[in-house]
Amino acid sequence: MTFSKFLNIPTAILTTALVIPAASFGQTESFTYTDWDNDGNLELTESEVSAGLSDSGTFDAWDRDEEAGLNEGEFATGMFASWDTDNDVQITEEEYTAGTERWYGTDYATPFSDYDTDTSGYIDRTEFGSAWDSSYYTQWDADDDSLLSEEEYGAGVYDSADLDTNQVITVEEEGFFEGWFDGDDVEAEIQEVGDVM
């Protein structure tokens, strides 16, 4: 009698599942705050954030036409995908509040209802594009060329993450980065969203 006859089938299945690498299930690596903290001082500089964004592939995922930078439509689509945390291509009021606070700060005053014009309880792509506020894109576009370079994008993300505006991102502000900058996932999400404007 061989050992396999004594093996409990569910245990065998579980053991097999545990030894299969996570990548076999199509999961992708997730980038976190500590991955970007190259000197290990529990503070992120703008250069560390820019390097982390570059490594994560996020900018490339947002830059759908792969030209010299992000145009306003690509930026708006990236924001929609970022706010839509459950990836159902619609933004609930809870997602809207979390997204605007994350990217624009707690002083952003435009109410959800200004976007949700059909009062359905969620914002679809058309509503998002129609109500889109370009002022943040314009602020990030430091050279006023109507394109965001990777450097401008990195600086904008850095400013958004630096909640207390003290020019350094500390562990208290790390929540901004958790689970948000995996370039492969972002690219899939953006492809599903398509153009919002």
N, C-alpha and C positions, 0 to 999 in steps of 0.2 A: 504494500500500500504506500503510495507516495504522499509527500507532505501536502500537496495541493488538495487532497481529499479532505483534509482537516481544516482547510482554509474557509472561513466564513465569507460568503460571496459579497455582502455589503462591505465588509472590511477590505476585501481585495479591490473593490471598485474605488473606495475611499483612498486606499494607499496609492493606487494608480493615479488618481486625480491629484494627489498631493505632490507627486514627483514630476508631473508635466509642468514645464515652465509656464509662467503666467502669459508669456507672449503667444503661446499656442492658442489662447482664447481670444486673441486680437486686442488684448489690453496694451496700452502704451504707457511709457514712462511718464511720471508726473513730476513736474518741477516745483520745488518749494523754496521758501525763504532761505533755509539753511544751505540749500544747494548753491544759491547765488552769493552767499557770504564767504567770498574767497579767502579772506584773512581771518575768519573765525572770530571776529570781535563782536558779533551779535548786532552789528549795524551795517546797513547797506548804503554804499555811496552811489552816486548817479552812474559812475562807470560800471559798478557791479550790476546794477539793474540793467543797463544797456547790454552788457555782455550776456546776462541771463536771458533777456528777451531774444537776443540773437541766437543763442544756443537752443532755445525752446522752439524756434521756428514760427513764433506768433506773428511777427511782422510779415513774414513771407506768406503766411496763411491769409492775413487780412488783405495783402496786395494781390488781388485776384488776377489782374491783367499783367502782373510781373513787369511793370514799367518802372520808372525812376522813383516812384513814391506812391503814397496813398492819396487818391483823389477823395473828394468829399463823400461820394457815394460808397466807396469801399470802407471808409471810416465809419459811416453810418451803419452799414451792414455789419461791420465788426462789433459795433456797440450793441446792435440788436441781438446778435448771437451771444454776446457776453451777458446781457441782461436776461436772456431767455435760458435760465439755468436748468430747466428740465427738458430743453431741446424739443419742444412741441411746436415751435414756430409761432408762438403767441406769447405775449407778456402779460402776466397778471399784475394786479396792483401791488402785491407783495414783491414780485420780481422787479417791478418798476421802481419801487422805493429803494430796494437794496441796490439796484443798478445805478440809479442817480446818486445815491449817497456814496457809493464806491468810487464812481468815476468823476462826479461833479462836486461832491461835498454836500454837507447837510444844509447849506444855505440855498440850494437849488429850489426855486419856489414854484416851478410850473406844476400844476396839479395833474394827477393821472387822468382826470376827466378831459383835459385839453387834448390829450392823445386819443383816448377812448371815445371817439366822437359818436359812435353808434350805440354807446352804453351797453355793450355786450359783456363787459366785465374783463375784457382782455384787449390788448393792442395787437392788431395784425400788422403785416408788413406795410400795407398801403397807408394805414393810419400813422404808423411810425414815420414813414417817409414824408407824409403831408405835414406832420407837426414837428418835424426835425428842427432842432435848434442848432444852427451852425456856429454859434459864438464860441463854443469850446474848440471846434476844429480850427477856427480862425486864430484863436489864442495859441494853439499848439504850432501853427504854421509861422514860425519865427521869421522866415525870410519872405513871407507874403507871395510865394510863387504858386499858390493853390495846389500844392502837393506836400505831403508830410514825408520827409526823409526818415530813414531809420533812426537817425540821431534825434530828430524832432519828436518822433513817436516815443522814443525812450525817455526823453526829457519830460514829455507830457505824462506818461505813465508814472514816472518818478514823482512828479509834483502831485499827482492824484493820490499816490500811496503815502506821501509824507503828510499825514493827517494834521500834525501839529505845526507844520511848516517851519521846522527848525533845521532844514537842510540835511537831515540824516533820518534814515528809516530804521527804527528800533524794533525789537521783538514785539513790543506792544502794537505795532502797526503791521505785523506780518500777515494778519488775516487777509489783507488785500491780495496776497499772492497765492494762497492755498487753493490748489486745484484749478487755477485759471489760465495757466500759460503752458499747456501741452500743445505744441504746434500741430501735431497730427489730429488730435480731437478738434481743435479750433477749425482746422481746414475742413473737416467733415461737416461740422456745424454750419460753417459759412456757406458751403456748397448747398446745403439743404435750404438755408434761408434764401439764397439768391439775392437779387437786387431789391433794396427797399426804397430806392429813389433813383 
